[in-house]
């Protein structure tokens, strides 16, 4: 956070918004993260006596300038040439690409990079021409006018990976131009499938259920929950009912708050106390709302959706949460469409949209849902981890075979949605 009193106003504004304001503001954030990040780590090691790190991991291109800072250090302190420093820094760098969509990669005008790393801002032994070459799209189909942060990350990384098996395959095709002459399947980008931190996301009641089955000590040592298959179904279902009931109570509270912020009075909100039912099959959908995740695909046939929600014998209910990027007007429109549908008095007790999605909401949402829905455009979901959090709490996934689900769906742990239009 650059908003501290010692900084000038322009410096304090660098971290004033998530994802930056585009262009130069975004570049300043990434300089702070990459260059400032290395210097912060060095200061931490000096102050605490910790050993200096030997390997740096760049998560996407956002912190990519850490490689340039380490090259600058090596040129200055060990009197290496730029090429020697590049090889030394590269030997201790891992790069993870997170997006299968070219539009999701940060690209800056070359002139802007030259302004920040050349002229009076230049460093001895670190020519700006060499820096510009690291991020150059100098391959067939590339744009010679831009500096590509992911391309720099791949050129600075001794190892590179995507975040699921399918995303690794997509990435090899996407960046094949950096390795001319290689067959696409031999491009040196592997994959390490993302995961989630189970102790954060597993509900206490679920942990207790496992502990009652295998013993507390074994439950602590069994993060993969290999023994969960022995839990009696009736016990599992009773626990899910408790978690569903807790989610319903939280949804009603949040929905009341949301409607009050929209100007409704208490007298108008008696219906909120009947929203959702802890004994009805509950489907969850929560994530950021870019267009490729298709938040409103469920509205394609509104009559059919209403029939499912209001079925006299086997109704279902939908709990939906999410936010759009501040600059994503398309995502905001998708949310508006869903809210309009969920406001209908006929179905508003069976479908809710919760604004201001955050970790506090998520910790009740994942355990309280029976089925987790995911319907992105394949192969645009690099990995996705929301369904993992649901699965850890006894939920089944209903998903397009994309990201992590493409490799973990086994025919018994949920359903695969066909990718046909």
C-alpha positions as semicolon CSV with decimal commas, in nm:
position;residue;x (nm);y (nm);z (nm)
1;X;0,000;0,000;0,000
2;X;0,159;0,326;-0,111
3;X;-0,093;0,543;0,077
4;X;0,137;0,645;0,364
5;X;0,209;0,997;0,484
6;X;0,575;0,995;0,387
7;X;0,490;0,963;0,017
8;X;0,408;1,244;-0,223
9;X;0,044;1,264;-0,339
10;X;0,123;1,109;-0,679
11;X;0,295;0,814;-0,506
12;X;0,010;0,768;-0,260
13;X;-0,234;0,731;-0,551
14;X;-0,054;0,435;-0,708
15;X;-0,249;0,177;-0,504
16;X;-0,577;0,368;-0,490
17;X;-0,777;0,107;-0,687
18;X;-0,774;-0,261;-0,771
19;X;-0,630;-0,353;-1,111
20;X;-0,517;0,004;-1,175
21;X;-0,672;0,260;-1,397
22;X;-0,510;0,120;-1,710
23;X;-0,203;0,239;-1,898
24;X;0,054;0,423;-1,692
25;X;-0,128;0,378;-1,362
26;X;-0,131;0,003;-1,407
27;X;0,237;0,009;-1,502
28;X;0,320;0,198;-1,183
29;X;0,139;-0,064;-0,976
30;X;0,334;-0,344;-1,142
31;X;0,663;-0,162;-1,093
32;X;0,579;-0,123;-0,725
33;X;0,485;-0,490;-0,698
34;X;0,782;-0,629;-0,890
35;X;1,073;-0,394;-0,817
36;X;0,938;-0,287;-0,479
37;X;0,855;-0,647;-0,394
38;X;1,217;-0,761;-0,436
39;X;1,341;-0,469;-0,226
40;X;1,083;-0,546;0,044
41;X;1,196;-0,910;0,057
42;X;1,561;-0,800;0,081
43;X;1,478;-0,561;0,365
44;X;1,284;-0,833;0,545
45;X;1,581;-1,071;0,523
46;X;1,822;-0,807;0,654
47;X;1,595;-0,717;0,947
48;X;1,514;-1,074;1,050
49;X;1,829;-1,262;0,958
50;X;1,646;-1,492;0,720
51;X;1,843;-1,641;0,432
52;X;1,803;-1,467;0,098
53;X;1,557;-1,651;-0,131
54;X;1,706;-1,855;-0,412
55;X;1,393;-1,889;-0,624
56;X;1,133;-1,627;-0,714
57;X;0,788;-1,724;-0,840
58;X;0,603;-1,480;-1,062
59;X;0,227;-1,534;-1,053
60;X;0,121;-1,407;-1,396
61;X;0,302;-1,101;-1,537
62;X;0,188;-0,861;-1,267
63;X;0,508;-0,898;-1,062
64;X;0,724;-0,962;-1,369
65;X;0,951;-0,663;-1,315
66;X;1,105;-0,849;-1,021
67;X;1,324;-1,019;-1,283
68;X;1,456;-0,684;-1,404
69;X;1,529;-0,575;-1,047
70;X;1,730;-0,892;-0,983
71;X;1,922;-0,838;-1,308
72;X;1,998;-0,482;-1,193
73;X;2,123;-0,616;-0,858
74;X;2,352;-0,871;-1,024
75;X;2,495;-0,621;-1,273
76;X;2,569;-0,375;-0,992
77;X;2,690;-0,603;-0,713
78;X;2,863;-0,884;-0,902
79;X;2,974;-0,686;-1,207
80;X;2,806;-0,926;-1,448
81;X;2,713;-0,834;-1,803
82;X;2,343;-0,802;-1,880
83;X;2,337;-1,143;-2,051
84;X;2,519;-1,309;-1,760
85;X;2,283;-1,148;-1,508
86;X;1,983;-1,254;-1,719
87;X;2,096;-1,617;-1,712
88;X;2,166;-1,607;-1,338
89;X;1,829;-1,449;-1,257
90;X;1,649;-1,685;-1,492
91;X;1,797;-1,990;-1,319
92;X;1,604;-1,896;-1,006
93;X;1,272;-1,787;-1,157
94;X;0,944;-1,975;-1,207
95;X;0,660;-1,824;-1,412
96;X;0,293;-1,920;-1,387
97;X;0,054;-1,806;-1,656
98;X;-0,308;-1,774;-1,538
99;X;-0,510;-1,679;-1,840
100;X;-0,600;-1,863;-2,162
101;X;-0,727;-1,535;-2,307
102;X;-0,479;-1,297;-2,479
103;X;-0,695;-1,001;-2,370
104;X;-0,628;-1,095;-2,006
105;X;-0,254;-1,026;-2,039
106;X;-0,108;-0,687;-1,953
107;X;0,048;-0,514;-2,253
108;X;0,197;-0,166;-2,244
109;X;0,311;0,070;-2,521
110;X;0,683;0,020;-2,581
111;X;0,731;0,397;-2,551
112;X;0,596;0,387;-2,195
113;X;0,840;0,113;-2,093
114;X;1,124;0,308;-2,257
115;X;1,022;0,616;-2,058
116;X;1,037;0,432;-1,725
117;X;1,353;0,227;-1,790
118;X;1,551;0,449;-2,027
119;X;1,699;0,799;-2,036
120;X;1,742;0,949;-1,689
121;X;1,564;0,646;-1,541
122;X;1,810;0,403;-1,695
123;X;2,053;0,190;-1,493
124;X;2,420;0,138;-1,588
125;X;2,466;-0,200;-1,752
126;X;2,091;-0,252;-1,803
127;X;2,022;-0,113;-2,153
128;X;1,663;-0,023;-2,221
129;X;1,689;-0,197;-2,560
130;X;1,755;-0,529;-2,383
131;X;1,459;-0,473;-2,153
132;X;1,230;-0,396;-2,445
133;X;1,346;-0,714;-2,620
134;X;1,232;-0,926;-2,324
135;X;0,869;-0,820;-2,368
136;X;0,868;-0,792;-2,748
137;X;0,602;-0,977;-2,947
138;X;0,861;-1,046;-3,216
139;X;0,690;-1,356;-3,349
140;X;0,437;-1,422;-3,623
141;X;0,109;-1,251;-3,539
142;X;0,265;-1,039;-3,262
143;X;0,220;-0,665;-3,223
144;X;0,557;-0,487;-3,256
145;X;0,427;-0,176;-3,076
146;X;0,360;-0,337;-2,737
147;X;0,552;-0,475;-2,441
148;X;0,390;-0,802;-2,326
149;X;0,425;-0,884;-1,954
150;X;0,354;-1,255;-1,999
151;X;0,610;-1,282;-2,277
152;X;0,868;-1,116;-2,050
153;X;0,771;-1,357;-1,772
154;X;0,825;-1,658;-1,995
155;X;1,161;-1,527;-2,116
156;X;1,271;-1,462;-1,759
157;X;1,150;-1,797;-1,624
158;X;1,358;-2,114;-1,619
159;X;1,034;-2,305;-1,561
160;X;0,681;-2,214;-1,673
161;X;0,341;-2,366;-1,608
162;X;-0,030;-2,325;-1,661
163;X;-0,277;-2,389;-1,379
164;X;-0,452;-2,707;-1,500
165;X;-0,372;-2,982;-1,748
166;X;-0,605;-2,832;-2,005
167;X;-0,470;-2,481;-1,947
168;X;-0,114;-2,609;-1,993
169;X;-0,219;-2,743;-2,331
170;X;-0,389;-2,415;-2,424
171;X;-0,085;-2,215;-2,309
172;X;0,154;-2,419;-2,522
173;X;-0,048;-2,324;-2,827
174;X;-0,093;-1,964;-2,717
175;X;0,279;-1,896;-2,666
176;X;0,426;-2,134;-2,926
177;X;0,566;-1,837;-3,119
178;X;0,832;-1,792;-2,850
179;X;0,979;-2,132;-2,941
180;X;0,999;-2,136;-3,323
181;X;1,063;-2,479;-3,465
182;X;0,910;-2,663;-3,169
183;X;0,603;-2,880;-3,214
184;X;0,325;-2,728;-3,002
185;X;0,313;-3,024;-2,762
186;X;0,688;-2,983;-2,699
187;X;0,671;-2,614;-2,602
188;X;0,825;-2,606;-2,250
189;X;0,518;-2,494;-2,055
190;X;0,391;-2,754;-1,813
191;X;0,100;-2,745;-1,571
192;X;0,042;-2,748;-1,197
193;X;-0,328;-2,758;-1,118
194;X;-0,440;-2,497;-0,869
195;X;-0,577;-2,605;-0,534
196;X;-0,745;-2,456;-0,231
197;X;-0,646;-2,446;0,136
198;X;-0,873;-2,706;0,291
199;X;-0,853;-2,585;0,656
200;X;-0,982;-2,244;0,542
201;X;-1,275;-2,375;0,342
202;X;-1,400;-2,692;0,514
203;X;-1,686;-2,621;0,755
204;X;-1,620;-2,716;1,115
205;X;-1,917;-2,954;1,113
206;X;-1,767;-3,138;0,815
207;X;-1,432;-3,171;0,991
208;X;-1,609;-3,299;1,303
209;X;-1,799;-3,552;1,092
210;X;-1,475;-3,692;0,953
211;X;-1,311;-3,690;1,297
212;X;-1,602;-3,889;1,442
213;X;-1,545;-4,150;1,172
214;X;-1,166;-4,187;1,178
215;X;-1,053;-4,010;1,496
216;X;-0,934;-3,652;1,541
217;X;-0,565;-3,735;1,488
218;X;-0,626;-3,924;1,164
219;X;-0,853;-3,644;1,039
220;X;-0,570;-3,396;1,094
221;X;-0,329;-3,616;0,897
222;X;-0,570;-3,690;0,612
223;X;-0,599;-3,364;0,416
224;X;-0,716;-3,556;0,110
225;X;-1,013;-3,690;0,307
226;X;-0,940;-4,040;0,179
227;X;-1,155;-4,185;0,457
228;X;-1,461;-3,971;0,388
229;X;-1,622;-4,246;0,180
230;X;-1,692;-4,440;0,499
231;X;-1,912;-4,167;0,652
232;X;-2,271;-4,297;0,676
233;X;-2,485;-4,120;0,413
234;X;-2,751;-4,030;0,672
235;X;-2,489;-3,854;0,887
236;X;-2,354;-3,666;0,587
237;X;-2,702;-3,556;0,479
238;X;-2,794;-3,444;0,831
239;X;-2,479;-3,232;0,844
240;X;-2,554;-3,081;0,504
241;X;-2,899;-2,989;0,634
242;X;-2,742;-2,795;0,925
243;X;-2,509;-2,612;0,685
244;X;-2,793;-2,539;0,443
245;X;-3,004;-2,396;0,723
246;X;-2,719;-2,167;0,826
247;X;-2,680;-2,047;0,467
248;X;-3,053;-1,974;0,441
249;X;-3,041;-1,759;0,757
250;X;-2,740;-1,567;0,624
251;X;-2,903;-1,515;0,283
252;X;-3,218;-1,373;0,442
253;X;-3,014;-1,129;0,651
254;X;-2,808;-1,015;0,353
255;X;-3,112;-0,990;0,127
256;X;-3,294;-0,771;0,380
257;X;-2,988;-0,543;0,407
258;X;-2,963;-0,523;0,028
259;X;-3,330;-0,431;-0,019
260;X;-3,311;-0,171;0,258
261;X;-3,015;-0,012;0,077
262;X;-3,234;-0,007;-0,234
263;X;-3,494;0,195;-0,041
264;X;-3,742;-0,071;0,074
265;X;-3,908;-0,033;0,415
266;X;-3,949;-0,303;0,681
267;X;-4,320;-0,321;0,605
268;X;-4,242;-0,420;0,245
269;X;-3,994;-0,693;0,335
270;X;-4,204;-0,954;0,516
271;X;-4,152;-1,190;0,221
272;X;-3,778;-1,208;0,296
273;X;-3,848;-1,440;0,592
274;X;-3,975;-1,702;0,345
275;X;-3,682;-1,682;0,105
276;X;-3,516;-2,021;0,044
277;X;-3,589;-2,342;0,232
278;X;-3,330;-2,552;0,419
279;X;-3,499;-2,868;0,286
280;X;-3,479;-2,780;-0,084
281;X;-3,192;-2,881;-0,313
282;X;-2,961;-2,580;-0,324
283;X;-2,745;-2,489;-0,625
284;X;-2,464;-2,234;-0,583
285;X;-2,292;-2,011;-0,836
286;X;-2,038;-1,752;-0,719
287;X;-1,745;-1,592;-0,899
288;X;-1,626;-1,285;-1,081
289;X;-1,856;-1,195;-1,369
290;X;-1,661;-1,163;-1,695
291;X;-1,869;-1,257;-1,996
292;X;-1,695;-1,592;-2,060
293;X;-1,822;-1,731;-1,726
294;X;-2,179;-1,691;-1,862
295;X;-2,359;-1,586;-1,545
296;X;-2,687;-1,546;-1,735
297;X;-2,680;-1,871;-1,932
298;X;-2,943;-1,999;-1,686
299;X;-3,177;-1,724;-1,811
300;X;-3,165;-1,849;-2,170
301;X;-3,502;-2,022;-2,119
302;X;-3,675;-1,829;-1,836
303;X;-3,993;-2,040;-1,845
304;X;-3,798;-2,361;-1,799
305;X;-3,592;-2,212;-1,519
306;X;-3,912;-2,101;-1,343
307;X;-4,054;-2,450;-1,380
308;X;-3,745;-2,599;-1,215
309;X;-3,751;-2,348;-0,931
310;X;-4,123;-2,394;-0,866
311;X;-4,163;-2,768;-0,926
312;X;-4,438;-2,887;-0,687
313;X;-4,254;-3,205;-0,579
314;X;-3,883;-3,146;-0,651
315;X;-3,810;-2,772;-0,649
316;X;-3,458;-2,638;-0,658
317;X;-3,323;-2,306;-0,533
318;X;-3,034;-2,096;-0,659
319;X;-2,795;-1,884;-0,454
320;X;-2,585;-1,661;-0,679
321;X;-2,313;-1,418;-0,577
322;X;-2,043;-1,227;-0,757
323;X;-1,893;-0,898;-0,860
324;X;-1,775;-0,749;-1,183
325;X;-1,449;-0,569;-1,254
326;X;-1,502;-0,193;-1,193
327;X;-1,437;-0,121;-1,561
328;X;-1,638;-0,416;-1,696
329;X;-1,967;-0,261;-1,809
330;X;-2,065;-0,587;-1,978
331;X;-2,031;-0,775;-1,649
332;X;-2,242;-0,514;-1,471
333;X;-2,518;-0,560;-1,731
334;X;-2,518;-0,936;-1,674
335;X;-2,567;-0,879;-1,301
336;X;-2,851;-0,638;-1,375
337;X;-3,026;-0,901;-1,589
338;X;-3,000;-1,160;-1,315
339;X;-3,118;-0,922;-1,043
340;X;-3,418;-0,828;-1,261
341;X;-3,515;-1,197;-1,287
342;X;-3,455;-1,263;-0,916
343;X;-3,676;-0,965;-0,820
344;X;-3,982;-1,132;-0,975
345;X;-4,228;-1,197;-0,686
346;X;-4,313;-1,533;-0,841
347;X;-3,962;-1,677;-0,795
348;X;-3,779;-1,449;-0,551
349;X;-3,818;-1,707;-0,272
350;X;-3,625;-1,959;-0,485
351;X;-3,346;-1,753;-0,648
352;X;-3,132;-1,482;-0,491
353;X;-2,841;-1,269;-0,603
354;X;-2,612;-1,156;-0,322
355;X;-2,407;-0,839;-0,386
356;X;-2,066;-0,762;-0,232
357;X;-1,936;-1,119;-0,258
358;X;-1,649;-1,165;-0,013
359;X;-1,474;-1,436;0,188
360;X;-1,716;-1,402;0,481
361;X;-2,010;-1,480;0,253
362;X;-1,817;-1,757;0,079
363;X;-1,745;-1,948;0,401
364;X;-2,118;-2,012;0,446
365;X;-2,208;-2,039;0,077
366;X;-1,984;-2,331;-0,021
367;X;-2,078;-2,562;0,270
368;X;-2,448;-2,474;0,240
369;X;-2,488;-2,572;-0,126
370;X;-2,561;-2,925;-0,250
371;X;-2,459;-2,865;-0,611
372;X;-2,205;-2,619;-0,751
373;X;-2,274;-2,480;-1,099
374;X;-2,006;-2,367;-1,344
375;X;-2,075;-2,300;-1,712
376;X;-1,787;-2,108;-1,872
377;X;-1,697;-2,112;-2,238
378;X;-1,440;-2,391;-2,274
379;X;-1,138;-2,355;-2,267
380;X;-1,147;-2,004;-2,116
381;X;-1,151;-2,116;-1,750
382;X;-0,780;-2,156;-1,675
383;X;-0,851;-2,358;-1,361
384;X;-1,129;-2,230;-1,138
385;X;-1,129;-2,332;-0,772
386;X;-1,478;-2,251;-0,643
387;X;-1,601;-2,603;-0,721
388;X;-1,316;-2,749;-0,516
389;X;-1,437;-2,561;-0,209
390;X;-1,786;-2,701;-0,261
391;X;-1,652;-3,055;-0,307
392;X;-1,458;-3,033;0,021
393;X;-1,792;-2,976;0,192
394;X;-1,976;-3,268;0,038
395;X;-2,108;-3,081;-0,265
396;X;-2,139;-3,220;-0,618
397;X;-2,019;-3,025;-0,920
398;X;-2,227;-2,954;-1,229
399;X;-1,979;-2,806;-1,474
400;X;-1,850;-2,765;-1,823
401;X;-1,540;-2,984;-1,868
402;X;-1,303;-2,692;-1,835
403;X;-1,018;-2,602;-1,603
404;X;-0,976;-2,836;-1,305
405;X;-1,305;-3,020;-1,369
406;X;-1,176;-3,147;-1,705
407;X;-0,921;-3,364;-1,522
408;X;-1,103;-3,437;-1,193
409;X;-1,451;-3,533;-1,311
410;X;-1,478;-3,912;-1,267
411;X;-1,842;-3,985;-1,348
412;X;-1,945;-4,015;-0,981
413;X;-1,850;-3,682;-0,822
414;X;-2,098;-3,473;-1,019
415;X;-2,195;-3,406;-1,378
416;X;-2,026;-3,285;-1,695
417;X;-2,221;-3,029;-1,898
418;X;-2,169;-3,085;-2,274
419;X;-1,996;-2,795;-2,444
420;X;-2,241;-2,784;-2,736
421;X;-2,403;-2,442;-2,783
